[in-house]
Amino acid sequence: MKRTAKKTKTTNANMTYHLRRRGAFTMVEILMVIMIITVLMAIGIGAGWYMMTKAEAGQTKTTMETVMSALERYREVKEANMSGSGTEDFSMLFDTTTDEGAAAVVMLEKLPTDAVKNKPQILDGFGQNLRYYAEGGLGGTPQLRSAGPDGDWNTDDDIVSDK
């Protein structure tokens, strides 16, 4: 019996020590959790930024396709391209008093309201003005350009309507 009593006494002492020792987290454990959360947040923010950029580029391409369709309708009715090189003024396309403008407006009505909120400018998915070049495309065709995600012109991330 002594042996059993002694064993019980030792077990209670070990349990008391163990419970008292594990009553709080150590500084190393807290720092590890903070580090893991920080790494996960960095990955999430990076992935979110990438997804937003891709979505805005897709919206820009869709806007360009719609504006190019409007420019095509304008050209069919007027039998000439809209003039201008490097212009951000699309007022001819919004002019419903002319036959060519009225034909183009039908196409521009398909654009999201954010793209045409600053008429006569048309905005890309990044909130920057699109630029029109009368003969900047392949074979001298009209071309639209967006500055892309960085907002700077003539860089690798520019989005061009004929690419």
Sequence and secondary structure as in RCSB ss.txt:
>XXXX:A:sequence
MKRTAKKTKTTNANMTYHLRRRGAFTMVEILMVIMIITVLMAIGIGAGWYMMTKAEAGQTKTTMETVMSALERYR
EVKEANMSGSGTEDFSMLFDTTTDEGAAAVVMLEKLPTDAVKNKPQILDGFGQNLRYYAEGGLGGTPQLRSAGPD
GDWNTDDDIVSDK
>XXXX:A:secstr
 HHHHHHHHHHHHHHHHHHHHTSS  HHHHHHHHHHHHHHHHHHHHHHHHHHHHHHHHHHHHHHHHHHHHHHHHH
HHHSS    EEE   HHHH TTSHHHHHHHHHHTTS TTTTTTTTS B TTS B EEETT SGGG  EEEE  TT
  SSSTT EETT 
